[in-house]
Amino acid sequence: MHPATSPTTGTPAGRRPRTPRRSLLRGLVALAVAAPLALGAAACGGDDASDPNGPIKLTVFWWGGDARGDLTEAALAAYTRKHPNVTFETTWQANQGYFDKLATLTAGGNPPDIFQIDDNALAEYAARNTTLDLTSYTDSGKLDVSKFPKSLWQYGVVDGKLVGLAAGENTQGLVYNKTLLTKNGLPEPRTGMTWEEHIAWAEQVSRKTKLPGTMDPSADYKAFWVWLRQQGKDLYRGKELGFTVEDVTRWFELWKGARDRGATPTPDVIHEGNATDITKQLVVTGKAATSWVWVNQMPELKKNTKDDLGVVAYPGDPSAQWARASMYWSVFKGSKRRDAAVDVLNFLVNDPEATKILGTDRGLPSNLDLRRVVSDDITDPAMKQSIEVENELAKTFGEAPQVPIKGHNKIRAEMIKAGENAQYGRVTPAEAAAQFLAACTSAIA
């Protein structure tokens, strides 16, 4: 999906939650099934079984570790307590290999009724006619997105169809070493500073501390994406690229200038920072004063350093950032229980009990009213900081871009390859840009 974060941390494929917890949850479900059957909102709908009062079993598939497994099972058990005729068959695994498994299930005619998905794959699965259009449910009020930031639920729309419901919210964040800056009497970066101002600030940090002021994000697609939006462009336009070779050249030249001024680390160190492992981000390994990450990665970053960290928006106009779905829930279009499945989605994002159970495991709760409730229960200072920053940035969020098109994963990988070629000086920025554009054109063909 994205860089390693708490919402995407996985465990070895096939690993299941601890037995005592699963036994308890299965017991809860068994007790619920044994209780007198009651008709719940989920059991209604012309597309479901002819007897809406009869037992309904929904299959649910997601990626994550034991902690996410426990929380999700507990939330689903809470749903069953309210709708005793609805039970669940759940499967989860590590992020690695998840989409291979999902592709196998859907191609083999045995797809889950409900599955977790991210913005790297949503458009592809929608194009395969795998995902149910949720628009009629939002129009009828059966799926309530009225408490979501507008740009958050819109980021689940593909070709005019709402095919993914945001399970949580995230956005880009520039994380910096506050302890280092305070110790050296240096100013902190601020939201709204231009890219040129940021590079000048980083150069100042490098000179004063002998530590590179900023990680070089020229190979980072999310930084490039925000920069493009500030130029009135976008990563994608319909089925095509939203940028030109001239745009990429300007971006690569911007960061060549930063490297030449000593504002960034050397190419070998930049390469370390290009790794997706959050534990290797330069702001926590002590090899740069800033890193370009997702805001919800703050707790994981904090675990890897004793220094205080701060976080602001990426440089430039902050309205280029948006309420991004950290991941989605989707329903299989061919599900015979799609009404019930949609009601479960509505429960997971809008029910106070479910939201409290799930907490911030999949990002900040999408429902803003319930986000405030969950925030009050958070004790982790780093997570509180993430929530505060996300809510502050939400005041300036712009319209959501379209969901990435098929080939996006390849484009992300090709940007790292082209960016590193420029970073190491193997080619000029213009040559790297030409290589990147050619690779992108091939990826989306």
Protein Blocks (a to p, Z undefined) as FASTA:
>chain_A
ZZcdfklcccdehiacdfklmmmmmmmmmmmmmpccdddfklgcjklcfblmbccddddd
deddfklmmmmmmmmmmmmmmmmmbccddddddfehklmmmmmmmmnopacfbdcddfkl
mmmmmmnomaccfklmmmnopaccklgcfklmmmmcgghiafbdcfbdcdddddddfklm
mmnopacddehiafklmmmmmmmmmmmnopafbdcfklpmklmmmmmmmnopafbecjbc
fbdfklmmmmmmmmmmmmmnopaccfklmmmmmpmblklpfklnopafbdcddfklmmmm
mmmocbdcdddddehjfklpccddfbdcdddfklcklmmmmmmmmmmmmgmklmmmnmmm
nopafblmlmmmmmmmpmblklmmmmmmmmmmmmmoccddddddehklmmmmmmmmmmmm
mmnomacfklmmmmmmmmmmmmmZZ
